[in-house]
Amino acid sequence: MKVTVRIPQNLRGYCDDRELIEVDGARVGDVLTNLTRRFPLLAPRLVDAGGRLLPHLIIIRNEHVLPRRDVHEVTLAEDDELRVFTAAAGG
């Protein structure tokens, strides 16, 4: 199934300056794997060596923040939109 991934401005240079990318995947983990295979320069900025989402990133599905725990196992529906978002820190 195809979902759309919205790439933040600071990462678009690693995926041909694209904001929206259609990617196949039934789960968030599948989408991340397929996205990083398609755009290898993006991989170290999204996932660690084991393919897990980097700790400073969150995934939003259709305007809902997905829990970090088990995010890779979240099942997706056709035409879902995922957004990669950099979590802000500080005080």
Backbone bond lengths (Angstrom), bond angles and torsions (degrees), N, CA, C in turn:
res aa  C-N    CA-C-N  psi(-1)  N-CA   C-N-CA  omega(-1)  CA-C   N-CA-C  phi
1 M - - - 1.439 - - 1.514 108.91 -
2 K 1.292 115.99 150.39 1.461 120.76 -178.56 1.519 110.82 -101.16
3 V 1.322 114.58 135.88 1.459 121.74 171.66 1.525 107.17 -126.98
4 T 1.299 115.69 160.67 1.459 121.22 178.17 1.515 108.86 -102.76
5 V 1.326 116.18 133.33 1.458 121.68 176.55 1.521 107.33 -111.05
6 R 1.328 115.50 125.17 1.469 121.66 177.26 1.527 107.28 -95.90
7 I 1.321 115.67 120.55 1.465 122.47 -175.66 1.534 109.09 -96.22
8 P 1.336 117.69 132.96 1.466 119.50 178.13 1.530 111.19 -68.26
9 Q 1.291 115.60 155.24 1.465 122.74 -177.04 1.524 112.42 -51.19
10 N 1.330 117.31 -43.40 1.465 120.13 -175.10 1.528 113.69 -69.57
11 L 1.332 119.11 -11.04 1.463 121.54 179.47 1.529 113.38 -111.17
12 R 1.297 117.87 -4.64 1.470 120.54 -175.18 1.520 113.59 -65.15
13 G 1.300 118.35 -26.95 1.456 121.38 178.54 1.526 112.98 -64.46
14 Y 1.317 117.21 -17.47 1.465 121.81 -179.85 1.529 112.66 -95.15
15 C 1.347 115.74 1.03 1.472 119.43 179.34 1.534 109.70 -140.80
16 D 1.316 115.35 51.98 1.465 122.86 176.41 1.528 113.12 57.75
17 D 1.326 116.94 32.85 1.473 123.35 178.23 1.525 113.24 58.35
18 R 1.315 116.46 29.79 1.466 120.27 -178.88 1.522 110.96 -92.46
19 E 1.310 115.05 137.44 1.466 120.96 176.18 1.525 110.71 -87.73
20 L 1.332 116.99 -40.48 1.459 122.64 -178.57 1.519 110.18 -118.59
21 I 1.336 115.55 131.64 1.459 120.79 -179.88 1.522 108.03 -134.25
22 E 1.320 116.70 127.47 1.459 120.65 174.29 1.521 108.91 -83.83
23 V 1.331 115.34 130.70 1.461 121.28 -175.89 1.523 108.37 -136.39
24 D 1.322 116.30 141.44 1.464 121.30 175.01 1.519 109.80 -80.50
25 G 1.339 115.60 145.03 1.453 119.87 173.71 1.508 111.82 164.29
26 A 1.321 116.17 138.18 1.462 122.11 178.50 1.531 111.22 -90.13
27 R 1.339 116.78 -21.43 1.462 122.43 179.35 1.527 108.45 -132.31
28 V 1.311 115.92 161.39 1.468 120.16 179.52 1.523 110.38 -57.50
29 G 1.308 118.10 -41.67 1.466 121.09 179.02 1.519 112.50 -59.72
30 D 1.337 116.83 -39.65 1.468 120.96 177.60 1.525 110.74 -63.21
31 V 1.323 115.39 -42.57 1.468 120.17 -179.70 1.525 110.08 -63.61
32 L 1.328 117.26 -45.33 1.466 119.97 179.21 1.520 111.22 -61.84
33 T 1.320 116.84 -41.77 1.466 120.82 178.49 1.526 110.68 -62.07
34 N 1.317 117.15 -47.90 1.466 120.84 -178.36 1.528 111.79 -67.56
35 L 1.319 116.51 -37.56 1.465 120.57 178.89 1.525 110.94 -65.05
36 T 1.330 117.17 -44.89 1.462 119.69 -177.35 1.525 112.30 -74.77
37 R 1.308 118.09 -24.91 1.476 119.82 172.72 1.521 110.13 -69.92
38 R 1.302 115.65 -38.22 1.471 120.89 -179.27 1.523 111.47 -71.62
39 F 1.318 116.40 -35.11 1.463 122.32 -178.78 1.536 109.01 -127.22
40 P 1.328 117.72 78.53 1.470 121.02 -174.26 1.527 114.56 -58.53
41 L 1.326 118.78 -29.73 1.465 120.24 178.38 1.528 111.97 -68.41
42 L 1.319 116.48 -22.14 1.459 121.75 178.47 1.533 111.51 -78.27
43 A 1.311 116.74 -27.47 1.466 122.29 -172.81 1.529 114.03 -51.40
44 P 1.336 120.34 -53.56 1.470 118.40 -176.13 1.531 113.45 -69.36
45 R 1.294 117.42 -9.06 1.459 121.64 178.56 1.525 112.17 -95.55
46 L 1.353 116.52 -10.14 1.465 122.00 179.89 1.527 112.76 -113.62
47 V 1.329 115.92 -41.46 1.464 119.59 -172.14 1.530 110.86 -131.60
48 D 1.336 114.50 157.58 1.462 119.25 176.40 1.527 109.71 -84.26
49 A 1.330 117.04 -175.53 1.466 121.22 -177.42 1.525 112.40 -61.27
50 G 1.332 118.01 -25.14 1.455 122.17 178.19 1.513 114.00 -89.54
51 G 1.347 116.37 2.59 1.458 120.18 179.10 1.518 115.05 85.56
52 R 1.343 117.32 8.43 1.462 121.76 -179.98 1.524 110.17 -87.81
53 L 1.316 115.95 142.77 1.459 122.36 179.09 1.524 110.50 -55.50
54 L 1.327 116.44 135.05 1.466 120.73 179.44 1.524 109.88 -63.16
55 P 1.342 117.23 147.20 1.465 121.09 -171.93 1.526 115.64 -64.38
56 H 1.315 119.03 -22.34 1.461 120.49 -178.58 1.532 112.75 -90.31
57 L 1.331 116.69 3.30 1.467 120.75 -179.20 1.524 110.67 -109.55
58 I 1.313 115.40 149.58 1.459 121.18 171.90 1.521 107.61 -128.74
59 I 1.311 115.36 159.09 1.463 121.83 177.78 1.519 107.97 -115.46
60 I 1.313 115.82 132.90 1.461 122.56 176.77 1.520 107.12 -113.74
61 R 1.322 116.01 127.93 1.466 121.06 176.82 1.512 107.84 -111.98
62 N 1.310 116.02 116.95 1.467 121.65 177.05 1.526 111.85 48.42
63 E 1.313 117.22 47.83 1.467 124.92 176.40 1.525 114.50 77.03
64 H 1.338 118.79 8.54 1.464 122.13 178.11 1.531 109.26 -117.63
65 V 1.329 115.78 125.90 1.454 120.89 178.79 1.526 108.63 -69.55
66 L 1.320 115.91 128.61 1.458 120.63 178.17 1.520 109.67 -85.72
67 P 1.317 117.61 142.50 1.467 119.81 178.73 1.521 110.32 -65.83
68 R 1.315 116.19 139.67 1.470 119.94 -179.04 1.521 111.28 -61.78
69 R 1.321 115.54 -39.74 1.460 118.90 -179.62 1.523 108.08 -67.30
70 D 1.279 116.52 125.79 1.471 123.63 178.20 1.533 113.71 65.36
71 V 1.325 118.35 21.64 1.465 120.24 -179.63 1.525 111.16 -57.38
72 H 1.315 117.75 -33.37 1.465 121.15 -178.43 1.518 112.85 -67.18
73 E 1.323 116.76 -21.95 1.464 121.34 -177.31 1.525 113.58 -92.72
74 V 1.327 117.77 -4.85 1.470 120.77 -178.35 1.527 109.47 -63.91
75 T 1.337 115.59 126.45 1.453 122.48 -179.86 1.525 109.69 -79.86
76 L 1.314 115.27 140.11 1.460 121.86 -178.11 1.529 111.41 -110.16
77 A 1.319 115.37 159.17 1.460 122.06 175.51 1.525 108.49 -113.92
78 E 1.309 115.66 155.59 1.467 121.45 177.38 1.524 109.04 -52.10
79 D 1.312 115.60 135.73 1.466 123.54 177.77 1.529 115.04 71.98
80 D 1.340 118.15 12.38 1.461 119.28 171.05 1.521 108.33 -62.68
81 E 1.327 115.72 154.23 1.451 120.85 172.25 1.510 108.61 -117.42
82 L 1.314 115.99 128.60 1.456 122.16 174.91 1.522 108.51 -108.44
83 R 1.314 115.51 137.42 1.468 120.52 174.64 1.517 108.09 -118.92
84 V 1.302 114.67 133.47 1.466 120.49 172.65 1.525 106.00 -90.28
85 F 1.304 115.51 130.14 1.460 119.84 -174.34 1.527 108.10 -134.65
86 T 1.321 115.70 135.03 1.456 120.72 176.95 1.510 108.63 -87.16
87 A 1.317 116.04 121.80 1.462 121.41 179.98 1.528 109.17 -70.29
88 A 1.296 116.06 137.04 1.468 121.10 177.60 1.524 109.62 -88.69
89 A 1.320 115.51 145.34 1.456 120.08 178.47 1.515 108.32 -135.13
90 G 1.269 115.89 163.65 1.449 119.83 177.13 1.508 110.68 127.18
91 G 1.304 114.84 -169.60 1.454 116.89 -177.19 1.486 112.68 -158.56
